[in-house]
Amino acid sequence: MGSREVCVRDEGETAALVAEMARRIWAGAEDAPPVRLVGVRARGVPLAERLAVEAARLGFEGVAVGAVDITLYRDDLDQARRWPVLRGTDIPFDVDGADVVLVDDVLFTGRTIRAAINAVCDLGRPSRIRLAVLVDRGGRELPIQPDVVGLALETDLRDRVQVRLRPFDPGDEIARIPAPPGPERSPS
Amino acid sequence: MTTASLADPAPADSGPAPFAWTRKHLLGLEDLSREEITAVLDTAESFSEVSKRSRKKVPALQGRVVFNLFFENSTRTRTSFSLAAKRLSADVQDFSASVSSISKGETFIDTAKNIEAMGCDVMVVRHPTPGAPHLLSQHVQSSIINAGDGAHEHPTQGLLDLMTIRRAKGGFEGLTVALIGDIAHSRVARSNIWGLLKLGAKVILCGPPTLVPRGMERLGCEVAYRLDDVLHRCDVINVLRIQFERQQRGLFPSVGEYSQFYMMTQERVKKAKDDLLILAPGPINRGVELTPEVADGKHSAILDQVSNGLAVRMAVLYLLSGKMPAGE
């Protein structure tokens, strides 16, 4: 993204945010039913996997991680200029009765999470769904709020927020890409 | 960033470079590139997961209308397309020529335009005349899917055969695939030939000389007239149906003689490679193209083909819907 990109959290700081998210997800969960993580493709999946690694450090070994592709549930498919490529939903556990934590990198309008909730509920009836995001950048267009947030970030609606996570990316980083000067544009 | 709007220009961070599907119609595999065929197969893999759910439906094509225009008998292909459309939440309407105004003299194009006037996004067309779906694509706004045009092409059957082979064998490079039987009357054979050659497989066409058209070698195929000459080299055998309904001229002496030379039997399976994969587009004539033991045996992928056909048709409906005028 060139020189206009602003680093908000670097490698070490991003990793610390992930570790703190895991502590909050599994706080007081010793005697509770197992937490199942469902990452929203694309970067929700490596984040969910990282959270599972952190969970093991907290004594919660072998946390199940699934991936949900929300493409088929988007509310803007009809407006697509470029029809999205499917990457597939892959949830290796029974959703019925599960304690699910949806995981995504950036929470913005909430439309992705609305789609992800519908996608998960088409697979069964979870006992509970919570939402964990690394960055909450505001700008909600639906009544959706996260349960666990790594970083609440003030942004202009036209900014882009870029999360990079190993092994999906070469390193960990949270960056903000300020909007180019120009006419106002709605976020979605 | 998954919250980016789809209307934005391609975000720079959307993972592996997405293949841009640009086609509005699926008329044949002859037109498609290797990359396009691979894109359909990859998309179909994603959709096969939907069919395994207890709730086998996704909302992607909600509000879209798919018409099945069948000017020739078909049960399984039409059913497969209907179910595929329903799994994507589209509305499906069947239109059969036998009960239609065609029998009252309306032309093919007029019929299609009347259907379009009711509001239609995709027409799935089967017609006995080669090129009929191509003609329609020039006269209507809907996306056209060729569901079989005479002896020309049956692209979704070709794609489901390719998907079945790819799943069983992992790929196409170095693979030898034989199409057995009635090559001349088979649209399945043509779609298979185009798809397999583009993906890098070696193709052998094997049947009675009267049922293998001249000049197929020029496409890059090997031609053989005796199955036993080539059987040991095959990784995949696709057993084409003898089309009794297209066969009034007696192009081989008898069914018994055909079976003797070309039927897949247990004895022939024993002479073939251990991991031979046997496909048949169906409906199969047990005891003509293959014996019941082979059809139901461990080498047979006939029922996998049916399941994969549903996934392939969902993928095609999904990909073509992205290029509809409404989606621009």
Interface residues (C-beta under 8 A of the other chain):
Chain A: M1 V40 R41 A42 R43 G44 D69 I70 T71 L72 Y73 R74 D76 L77 D78 Q79 A80 R81 R82 W83 P84 V85 L86 R87 G88 T89 D90 D104 D105 V106 L107 F108 T109 R111 T112 N118 A119 D122 L123 G124 R160 V161 Q162 V163 F168 P187 S188
Chain B: M1 T2 T3 A4 S5 L6 A7 P9 A10 A12 D13 S14 G15 P18 F19 A20 W21 A39 D42 T43 E45 S46 F47 E49 V50 R53 S54 R55 K57 V58 P59 A60 L88 Y318 L319 S321 G322 K323 A326 G327 E328
